[in-house]
Amino acid sequence: AQGRGPLHHATILGHTGQVCLFLKRGANQHARDEDGKDPLSVAIEAANADIVTLLRLARMNEEMRESEGLYGQPGDETYQDIFRDFSQMASNNPEKLKRFQPPDTPEP
């Protein structure tokens, strides 16, 4: 598994709907694998714009919640709208969100 969690694997496989689900369920987006890469780094390397956008929005929302303090809002409405849209798409039309990127194969 190379120190990768479910969010890493969904990102590597280009499963946008899974990434959305894991983020909604509180997956650690700052976790690093054995190579020191977090899911955002993996998504950027794979040039998967949808997943990069989701991960950046989740990070932004987390930072906004932290800056609001204990009695702040539960998060940005735009973030919640986008995640709701991705969730609905993942449920109703999951094929639209699949952008499989095969993992790099080592040179022999």
N, C-alpha and C positions, 0 to 999 in steps of 0.2 A: 504493500500500500504506500510505501515511501513516505510515511508520515502524513498522508493526505486523508482528509475527512470527506464526508458526503458532499459538502459544498465544492471542494476541489474537484471531485470526480464528476459531478454534474456540469461544472464549468468546462473541464477538459472535453467531455463528450458533447458539449454544445446544447445541453438540455435546459433551455431557458425557463420552461415551466417548472422544472425541478428546482432550479436556482431560486426562483421566486418563492416556491413553497418553503425551501429551507430557510430563506431569509425571513419569511413571515413567522416561522417557527423559532426564530432566534438563533440560527446557526452562527457560529463565530467566524465572521468574515475577516478577522485579523489573524487567524491561525496560519502558520507557515509550515510548509512541508520540509522534507529533508534538504531540499535545495534552497530553502529560505524564501520560497515564493508563497504569497497569499493568493486567494482566488482571483483578486483583481489583477495581479501581475500575470496570472495564467490566462485570463480572458483577454488582456491587452496583447499578449504574445500571439494568441490565436486569432486576433483581429475580429472578435465576436462583439460587435457594437451593442447588440441587445443586452448581453450579459454585463458588459462594461457599464452600460447605462444603469442597469438595475443595481449593481454593486456600488456604484458611485452615489446613486440616490439613497441607498440604504445607509451608506456611510454619512452622507450629509444629514439625513434624518436623525441618525444616532447622535451626531454632534449637536444638532439643534436641540434635541431633548436634553442632552447633558448641560448645555448652556442655559436652558430654561430653569434648571434646578428641580427640586423635589415637587413643587406645585405647578410645574409648567404643563403645557399642552401635551397630549400623547404623541404628537408628531405633526409634520406638515401635511396639509390637506392634499397638496399636489402629489406628494409621495403616496399617500393612501389611495388616491384615485388611480395612479399608475399601477400600483400593485394590485388593486382590484381588477383593472382592465387585463393585466397579464394573467391573473388567476382565472378570470372568466375565459380568456383565450386558451389557457392550458387545459381547462375543463371541456370546452366546447369544440376546440379545433387544435389539438396538440401538435399535429403535423406542421402547422405554421411556425411553431417555435423551435423545431428541431433543426439544428445546423451542425451536424456531426463533423467534427474535426478529428481525423484519426491521429492517435498519439505518434510522436516522432519515433521512428524505428532506428535503433542504433546501427551504425555502419558495421559490416562484418569484419 
